[in-house]
Amino acid sequence: MLTAFLLFWPALAGLLVLLMRGEAAKKVALGAAVIEFLAVVDAMMQFDPNAGTQFELNLPWIENAGIAFHIGMDGISMLLVFLAAFLVPLIILASFKHDYRNPGTFYALILFMQTGMIGSFVALDAFVFYFFWEVALIPIYFIAGIWGGERRVPVTFKFFIYTIFGSLFMLVGFVYLYFQTPGTHTSDLSAFYQLALSPENQSWVFWFIFLAFAIKMPVFPFHTWQPDTYTEAPTTGTMLLSGIMLKMGIYGVIRWLLPVVPAGVAQWADVVLVLAIIGIIYGAIIAIRQNDMKRLAAFSSISHVGLIAAGLFTLNMQGLQGAMIQMLSHGINVVGIFFLIDIIFRRLGTREIKALGGITQYGKAFTICFMVVLLAMVGLPLTNGFVGEFLLLSGVFQYNYIMGGVAGITIILGAVYMFRMFQRVMFGEANYVTSKFTDLTATEMAVLIPIIIMIFWIGLHPNTFLQISEPAVRDLLTIIKR
């Protein structure tokens, strides 16, 4: 029942928030998100990484069709549920300085989206997974489409079309797999793992399912919706998309693609790795050329996710464990960087790098927090970014040393665009714009301090989290290579 509580509590709280107005809506939403986080911490304390899937609930849903409401968590799911529960309270708190119209609706949509994302992470039935995959899309569509920037309508529509297009292909793949299960057909995950499809069938099923995940992450060349959506969405929406929602695509590859069609994965792994490495270099080079800090961070995310995608398809322990810890680290870091950019925008009314400079003279605490998050983004040793990048690059090198060498360029390029932005925004002479900057408030510190704690906790004690996912990843590799 614990998984059921974690799944439905945000939605129930969202219904209550929907009826509220003004300050009450945001405070109740924050309280509900904190309760969710505490429940996840309790689940992690009870969780035994070596015991497989735990906290299961398996109830008939469409019984005649063999579809059950089957949910539960193993070590892979647990880390992603933790990420969602950790970030949502911070994202809600980060929005307190904004005066959104219809706050009850706005904060209710955040909680509804949390239910959709967690549902995707705990689903153990293909159609339950698909249901929550779509549920998570609806709130972010309205968050970006109603509270976004001037170009929000066409940009959000493009994002919606891209995602729905990929989802329909995934549904076709799931329906095909469902009809391949023997006897009374079922869509249970364990039944999909036991299928013995021909390599030819696995090949086309691979692309039908992978397309949905590639769009969500996104992987080059399925990324074109992302920079505009991240830029036009309100910062709250951008943090939800980049910090948590894109991890649904990575998680989908791990859970619903690699072990289900291993022959298809083996056939197309080199192609995906090449696309991922192109995305690493492409995202970084375009980020260097950006003048809008939010857009720079968006292209940076494409580059970082490209490395995660490359690690997934190495099909080795280092690559998959690197992907797990980097999903956690990237989510934390990218929420931090978008929040810092939002602080600058709220204070000064611009995100243009050329218009800024000298902020460090007016914000000492801001400068320290910005530097810590930036160093984590570039993978400095002792920060969370280093652990994931090291494991991912080790996995890619183990798969192919040439691909590993090319992928490693991300370390250099990442330092270029991040330090370039920091130097031009924070140092130099202040101007009439930046002279209005004020240092961090207590609320802003309350958002950034937990992020900084996690940056160093994962960087110094990565086994706290790696040991949670390791047995599940090892079992997954056994299924893939059987």
C-alpha positions as CSV (number, residue, x, y, z in Angstrom):
1,M,0.0,0.0,0.0
2,L,3.0,2.3,0.4
3,T,3.5,2.6,-3.3
4,A,-0.2,3.4,-3.7
5,F,0.0,6.2,-1.2
6,L,3.1,7.6,-2.9
7,L,1.2,7.5,-6.2
8,F,-2.2,8.9,-5.3
9,W,-1.4,11.3,-2.4
10,P,-0.2,14.1,-4.8
11,A,-3.4,13.8,-6.9
12,L,-5.7,13.8,-3.8
13,A,-3.8,16.9,-2.5
14,G,-4.1,18.5,-5.9
15,L,-7.9,18.2,-5.8
16,L,-7.9,20.0,-2.5
17,V,-5.5,22.7,-3.8
18,L,-7.7,23.2,-6.9
19,L,-10.4,24.6,-4.6
20,M,-8.1,27.1,-3.0
21,R,-7.1,30.7,-3.8
22,G,-4.1,32.9,-3.2
23,E,-1.4,32.1,-0.7
24,A,-3.3,29.1,0.8
25,A,-3.0,27.2,-2.5
26,K,0.8,27.4,-2.6
27,K,1.3,26.6,1.1
28,V,-1.0,23.6,1.0
29,A,0.7,22.4,-2.2
30,L,4.1,22.7,-0.5
31,G,2.9,20.9,2.6
32,A,1.5,18.0,0.5
33,A,4.8,17.8,-1.4
34,V,6.8,17.7,1.8
35,I,4.6,14.9,3.2
36,E,5.2,13.0,-0.1
37,F,9.0,13.4,0.4
38,L,8.9,12.2,4.0
39,A,6.9,9.1,2.8
40,V,9.5,8.4,0.2
41,V,12.3,8.7,2.8
42,D,10.4,6.2,4.9
43,A,10.1,3.8,2.0
44,M,13.9,4.1,1.3
45,M,14.6,3.2,4.9
46,Q,12.4,0.1,4.7
47,F,13.7,-0.8,1.2
48,D,16.0,-3.8,0.8
49,P,18.0,-3.5,-2.5
50,N,18.6,-7.2,-2.7
51,A,15.0,-8.2,-2.3
52,G,13.8,-7.3,-5.8
53,T,10.5,-5.5,-6.3
54,Q,8.8,-4.4,-3.1
55,F,5.7,-2.5,-1.9
56,E,3.7,-4.2,-4.7
57,L,0.0,-3.8,-5.4
58,N,-1.5,-6.0,-8.0
59,L,-5.3,-5.6,-8.6
60,P,-7.4,-6.6,-11.6
61,W,-8.1,-3.6,-13.8
62,I,-9.4,-4.9,-17.2
63,E,-9.6,-8.5,-16.0
64,N,-10.9,-10.0,-19.2
65,A,-8.1,-8.5,-21.2
66,G,-5.4,-9.6,-18.7
67,I,-4.6,-6.0,-17.7
68,A,-3.9,-5.4,-14.0
69,F,-3.2,-2.3,-11.9
70,H,0.3,-3.6,-11.0
71,I,2.7,-1.2,-9.3
72,G,5.8,-1.6,-7.1
73,M,9.4,-0.5,-6.7
74,D,12.8,-2.0,-7.2
75,G,16.1,-0.2,-6.8
76,I,15.8,1.5,-10.2
77,S,12.3,2.8,-9.5
78,M,13.2,3.9,-6.0
79,L,15.9,6.3,-7.1
80,L,13.5,8.0,-9.6
81,V,10.7,8.2,-7.1
82,F,13.1,9.8,-4.7
83,L,14.2,12.3,-7.3
84,A,10.6,13.3,-8.0
85,A,9.7,13.6,-4.3
86,F,12.9,15.5,-3.5
87,L,12.5,18.1,-6.3
88,V,8.8,18.8,-6.4
89,P,8.8,20.6,-2.9
90,L,11.8,22.7,-4.0
91,I,10.2,23.5,-7.4
92,I,7.0,24.6,-5.6
93,L,9.0,26.7,-3.1
94,A,11.0,28.2,-5.9
95,S,7.8,29.5,-7.4
96,F,6.7,31.4,-4.3
97,K,8.1,34.7,-5.5
98,H,6.0,34.6,-8.7
99,D,2.4,35.8,-8.7
100,Y,0.7,33.3,-11.0
101,R,-2.9,33.9,-11.9
102,N,-5.3,31.1,-10.7
103,P,-2.7,29.8,-8.2
104,G,-5.0,27.0,-7.1
105,T,-5.1,25.6,-10.7
106,F,-1.3,26.1,-11.2
107,Y,-0.2,24.3,-8.0
108,A,-2.8,21.5,-8.5
109,L,-1.4,20.9,-11.9
110,I,2.1,20.4,-10.4
111,L,0.8,17.8,-8.0
112,F,-1.2,16.1,-10.7
113,M,1.9,15.9,-12.8
114,Q,3.8,14.4,-9.9
115,T,1.3,11.6,-9.8
116,G,1.8,11.0,-13.5
117,M,5.6,10.9,-13.2
118,I,5.7,8.6,-10.2
119,G,3.1,6.4,-11.8
120,S,5.4,5.9,-14.8
121,F,8.3,5.0,-12.4
122,V,6.3,2.4,-10.4
123,A,4.2,0.8,-13.1
124,L,4.7,-2.9,-13.7
125,D,2.1,-3.3,-16.4
126,A,2.6,-1.9,-19.9
127,F,-0.8,-0.2,-20.1
128,V,-0.6,1.2,-16.6
129,F,2.8,2.7,-17.6
130,Y,1.3,4.1,-20.8
131,F,-1.6,5.6,-18.8
132,F,0.6,7.5,-16.4
133,W,3.0,8.4,-19.3
134,E,0.1,10.3,-20.9
135,V,-1.3,11.6,-17.5
136,A,2.0,13.4,-16.9
137,L,1.8,15.2,-20.2
138,I,-1.5,16.9,-19.6
139,P,-0.5,19.1,-16.7
140,I,2.7,20.3,-18.2
141,Y,0.8,21.2,-21.4
142,F,-1.4,23.5,-19.5
143,I,1.4,24.9,-17.3
144,A,3.5,25.8,-20.3
145,G,0.6,26.8,-22.5
146,I,-1.1,29.1,-20.0
147,W,1.7,30.5,-17.8
148,G,4.5,30.5,-20.4
149,G,6.1,33.3,-22.5
150,E,4.9,35.2,-25.5
151,R,5.4,32.3,-27.9
152,R,3.9,29.7,-25.5
153,V,1.0,28.6,-27.7
154,P,2.9,27.4,-30.8
155,V,5.8,26.1,-28.8
156,T,3.7,24.1,-26.4
157,F,1.6,22.8,-29.3
158,K,4.8,21.5,-31.0
159,F,5.9,19.8,-27.8
160,F,2.5,18.2,-27.4
161,I,2.4,16.9,-31.0
162,Y,5.9,15.5,-30.8
163,T,5.2,13.7,-27.5
164,I,1.8,12.3,-28.6
165,F,3.3,11.2,-31.9
166,G,6.0,9.1,-30.1
167,S,3.5,7.8,-27.6
168,L,1.2,6.4,-30.3
169,F,4.1,4.4,-31.7
170,M,4.9,3.1,-28.2
171,L,1.3,2.1,-27.8
172,V,1.4,0.1,-31.1
173,G,4.6,-1.6,-29.9
174,F,3.0,-2.5,-26.5
175,V,-0.2,-3.8,-28.2
176,Y,2.0,-6.1,-30.4
177,L,3.9,-7.4,-27.4
178,Y,0.6,-8.0,-25.6
179,F,-0.6,-10.2,-28.3
180,Q,2.6,-12.2,-28.3
181,T,2.2,-13.3,-24.7
182,P,1.1,-17.0,-24.6
183,G,-2.3,-18.3,-23.5
184,T,-4.5,-15.6,-21.9
185,H,-2.8,-12.5,-23.0
186,T,-1.3,-10.1,-20.4
187,S,0.5,-6.8,-20.4
188,D,2.5,-7.5,-17.2
189,L,6.1,-6.5,-17.3
190,S,7.3,-10.0,-16.3
191,A,5.5,-11.5,-19.2
192,F,7.1,-9.1,-21.6
193,Y,10.5,-10.1,-20.2
194,Q,9.8,-13.7,-21.0
195,L,8.9,-13.2,-24.7
196,A,11.1,-14.8,-27.3
197,L,10.5,-12.7,-30.4
198,S,12.5,-13.2,-33.6
199,P,15.3,-10.7,-34.2
200,E,13.4,-9.3,-37.2
201,N,10.3,-8.5,-35.0
202,Q,12.5,-7.2,-32.2
203,S,14.1,-4.8,-34.7
204,W,11.0,-2.9,-35.7
205,V,9.5,-3.1,-32.2
206,F,12.6,-1.5,-30.9
207,W,12.1,1.6,-33.0
208,F,8.4,1.8,-32.3
209,I,9.0,1.9,-28.5
210,F,12.4,3.8,-28.6
211,L,10.9,6.7,-30.6
212,A,8.7,7.7,-27.6
213,F,11.6,7.6,-25.2
214,A,14.0,9.3,-27.6
215,I,11.6,12.3,-28.0
216,K,11.0,12.6,-24.3
217,M,14.7,12.6,-23.3
218,P,15.4,14.0,-26.0
219,V,18.0,12.3,-28.2
220,F,19.3,13.9,-31.4
221,P,17.6,14.4,-33.9
222,F,14.3,14.2,-31.9
223,H,15.3,17.2,-29.8
224,T,13.9,20.2,-31.7
225,W,10.9,20.8,-29.4
226,Q,13.1,21.1,-26.3
227,P,15.0,24.4,-26.5
228,D,11.9,26.5,-27.3
229,T,9.8,24.7,-24.8
230,Y,12.3,25.1,-22.0
231,T,12.7,28.7,-22.8
232,E,9.1,29.6,-23.2
233,A,7.7,27.6,-20.3
234,P,7.5,29.3,-16.9
235,T,10.6,28.4,-14.8
236,T,8.5,26.0,-12.7
237,G,7.5,24.1,-15.9
238,T,11.1,24.1,-17.1
239,M,12.3,22.6,-13.9
240,L,9.6,19.9,-13.9
241,L,10.4,19.1,-17.5
242,S,14.2,19.1,-17.2
243,G,14.5,17.8,-13.6
244,I,12.1,15.0,-13.7
245,M,10.0,14.5,-16.8
246,L,12.9,13.8,-19.2
247,K,14.0,11.0,-16.8
248,M,10.8,9.2,-17.8
249,G,12.3,8.6,-21.2
250,I,15.6,7.4,-19.8
251,Y,13.7,5.2,-17.3
252,G,11.5,3.8,-20.1
253,V,14.6,2.7,-22.0
254,I,15.9,0.9,-18.9
255,R,12.7,-0.7,-17.9
256,W,10.6,-1.2,-21.1
257,L,13.1,-1.4,-24.0
258,L,16.5,-3.0,-23.1
259,P,15.2,-6.2,-21.4
260,V,12.1,-6.6,-23.7
261,V,13.8,-6.5,-27.1
262,P,17.5,-7.3,-26.4
263,A,18.2,-8.5,-30.0
264,G,16.8,-5.3,-31.4
265,V,18.9,-3.3,-28.9
266,A,22.0,-5.2,-30.0
267,Q,21.2,-4.6,-33.7
268,W,20.7,-0.8,-33.3
269,A,23.0,0.0,-30.3
270,D,25.7,1.5,-32.5
271,V,23.3,3.7,-34.3
272,V,21.8,5.1,-31.0
273,L,25.3,5.6,-29.6
274,V,26.3,7.6,-32.6
275,L,23.1,9.7,-32.4
276,A,23.7,10.2,-28.7
277,I,27.3,11.3,-29.2
278,I,26.3,13.7,-32.0
279,G,23.8,15.1,-29.4
280,I,26.6,15.6,-26.9
281,I,28.7,17.6,-29.2
282,Y,25.9,19.4,-30.9
283,G,24.2,20.5,-27.7
284,A,27.5,21.8,-26.2
285,I,28.5,23.7,-29.3
286,I,25.1,25.4,-29.7
287,A,25.2,26.2,-25.9
288,I,28.5,28.0,-26.4
289,R,26.8,30.3,-28.9
290,Q,23.8,31.2,-26.8
291,N,23.2,34.7,-25.3
292,D,20.0,33.7,-23.4
293,M,21.1,31.9,-20.2
294,K,17.9,29.8,-20.1
295,R,18.4,28.7,-23.7
296,L,22.0,27.9,-22.9
297,A,20.9,25.7,-20.0
298,A,18.4,24.0,-22.4
299,F,21.1,23.0,-24.9
300,S,23.4,22.0,-22.0
301,S,20.7,19.5,-21.0
302,I,20.7,18.0,-24.5
303,S,24.4,17.5,-24.2
304,H,24.2,15.9,-20.7
305,V,21.3,13.6,-21.7
306,G,23.2,12.5,-24.8
307,L,25.9,11.1,-22.5
308,I,23.3,9.3,-20.4
309,A,21.7,7.8,-23.5
310,A,25.1,6.6,-24.7
311,G,25.8,4.9,-21.3
312,L,22.4,3.1,-21.5
313,F,23.3,1.4,-24.8
314,T,26.7,0.2,-23.7
315,L,24.8,-2.6,-21.8
316,N,27.5,-2.8,-19.2
317,M,27.4,-2.2,-15.4
318,Q,29.4,1.0,-15.5
319,G,27.2,2.5,-18.2
320,L,23.9,1.6,-16.6
321,Q,24.9,2.6,-13.1
322,G,26.3,5.8,-14.5
323,A,23.0,6.5,-16.1
324,M,21.2,5.9,-12.8
325,I,23.3,8.2,-10.7
326,Q,23.5,10.8,-13.4
327,M,19.7,10.9,-13.7
328,L,19.6,11.8,-10.0
329,S,22.5,14.3,-10.3
330,H,21.3,15.9,-13.5
331,G,17.8,16.4,-12.1
332,I,19.2,18.2,-9.0
333,N,21.7,20.3,-10.9
334,V,19.5,21.4,-13.7
335,V,16.8,22.5,-11.3
336,G,19.4,24.5,-9.4
337,I,20.8,26.2,-12.6
338,F,17.3,27.1,-13.9
339,F,16.4,28.5,-10.5
340,L,19.5,30.7,-10.3
341,I,18.8,32.0,-13.8
342,D,15.2,32.8,-12.7
343,I,16.5,34.7,-9.7
344,I,18.6,36.9,-12.1
345,F,15.6,37.4,-14.4
346,R,13.2,38.3,-11.6
347,R,15.7,40.8,-10.2
348,L,16.9,42.4,-13.4
349,G,14.3,41.6,-16.0
350,T,16.8,40.1,-18.5
351,R,18.5,36.7,-19.1
352,E,20.8,38.1,-21.8
353,I,24.5,37.4,-21.0
354,K,25.7,40.5,-22.9
355,A,23.4,42.8,-20.7
356,L,24.8,41.5,-17.4
357,G,28.1,41.7,-15.5
358,G,29.4,42.4,-12.0
359,I,26.6,40.6,-10.1
360,T,29.1,39.2,-7.7
361,Q,29.6,42.7,-6.2
362,Y,26.0,42.7,-5.0
363,G,25.3,39.0,-4.2
364,K,28.0,37.1,-2.3
365,A,25.7,34.2,-1.2
366,F,24.3,34.1,-4.8
367,T,27.8,33.9,-6.2
368,I,28.8,31.0,-4.0
369,C,25.6,29.0,-4.8
370,F,25.9,29.7,-8.5
371,M,29.5,28.5,-8.5
372,V,28.7,25.3,-6.6
373,V,25.9,24.4,-9.0
374,L,28.1,25.3,-12.0
375,L,31.0,23.1,-10.8
376,A,28.6,20.2,-10.4
377,M,27.3,20.8,-13.9
378,V,30.8,20.5,-15.3
379,G,31.6,17.4,-13.3
380,L,34.2,18.7,-10.9
381,P,35.5,15.9,-8.6
382,L,33.7,15.7,-5.2
383,T,30.5,16.9,-6.8
384,N,27.6,14.7,-8.0
385,G,28.3,15.5,-11.6
386,F,31.7,13.8,-11.5
387,V,30.4,10.5,-10.3
388,G,27.9,10.0,-13.1
389,E,30.2,11.3,-15.9
390,F,33.0,9.1,-14.7
391,L,30.9,6.0,-14.8
392,L,29.2,6.8,-18.1
393,L,32.5,7.6,-19.8
394,S,34.0,4.4,-18.4
395,G,31.1,2.4,-19.8
396,V,31.3,4.0,-23.2
397,F,35.1,3.5,-23.3
398,Q,34.6,-0.2,-22.4
399,Y,32.1,-0.5,-25.2
400,N,34.2,1.4,-27.8
401,Y,37.3,3.5,-27.0
402,I,36.8,5.8,-30.0
403,M,33.3,6.6,-29.0
404,G,34.4,7.1,-25.5
405,G,37.1,9.5,-26.6
406,V,34.6,11.6,-28.6
407,A,32.0,11.5,-25.9
408,G,34.7,12.7,-23.4
409,I,34.8,16.0,-25.3
410,T,31.7,17.0,-23.4
411,I,33.9,17.7,-20.3
412,I,35.9,20.3,-22.2
413,L,32.9,21.9,-24.0
414,G,30.8,21.9,-20.9
415,A,33.5,23.8,-19.0
416,V,33.7,26.3,-21.9
417,Y,30.0,27.3,-22.0
418,M,29.4,27.2,-18.3
419,F,32.5,29.2,-17.3
420,R,31.9,31.6,-20.2
421,M,28.5,32.4,-18.9
422,F,29.6,32.7,-15.2
423,Q,32.5,35.0,-16.1
424,R,30.4,37.4,-18.2
425,V,27.4,37.4,-15.9
426,M,29.1,37.5,-12.5
427,F,32.4,39.3,-13.0
428,G,33.5,42.5,-14.7
429,E,32.1,45.9,-14.2
430,A,28.5,46.3,-13.0
431,N,26.1,48.4,-15.1
432,Y,22.9,50.2,-14.5
433,V,21.0,46.9,-14.9
434,T,23.1,44.7,-12.6
435,S,23.5,47.4,-9.9
436,K,19.8,46.7,-8.9
437,F,20.7,43.1,-8.0
438,T,20.1,42.0,-4.4
439,D,21.3,39.0,-2.6
440,L,19.4,35.8,-1.8
441,T,16.4,35.8,0.4
442,A,15.6,33.2,3.1
443,T,13.1,31.4,0.7
444,E,15.7,31.3,-2.1
445,M,18.3,29.9,0.3
446,A,15.8,27.3,1.5
447,V,15.6,26.0,-2.1
448,L,19.4,26.1,-2.8
449,I,20.7,24.7,0.4
450,P,19.1,21.2,-0.1
451,I,20.4,21.2,-3.7
452,I,24.0,22.0,-2.5
453,I,23.8,19.4,0.2
454,M,22.8,16.8,-2.4
455,I,25.5,17.9,-4.8
456,F,28.2,17.1,-2.2
457,W,26.4,14.1,-0.6
458,I,26.3,12.3,-3.9
459,G,29.8,13.5,-4.8
460,L,31.4,12.3,-1.5
461,H,29.2,9.3,-0.8
462,P,27.8,8.0,-4.1
463,N,27.3,4.5,-2.7
464,T,24.4,5.8,-0.6
465,F,22.5,5.7,-3.9
466,L,24.5,3.4,-6.1
467,Q,23.9,0.5,-3.7
468,I,20.2,1.0,-4.0
469,S,20.1,0.5,-7.8
470,E,23.0,-2.0,-8.2
471,P,21.2,-5.3,-7.6
472,A,18.3,-4.3,-9.8
473,V,20.7,-3.2,-12.6
474,R,22.6,-6.5,-12.3
475,D,19.4,-8.4,-12.6
476,L,18.4,-6.3,-15.6
477,L,21.7,-7.1,-17.3
478,T,21.1,-10.8,-16.6
479,I,17.7,-10.6,-18.4
480,I,19.2,-8.7,-21.3
481,K,22.1,-11.1,-21.9
482,R,20.3,-14.4,-21.3
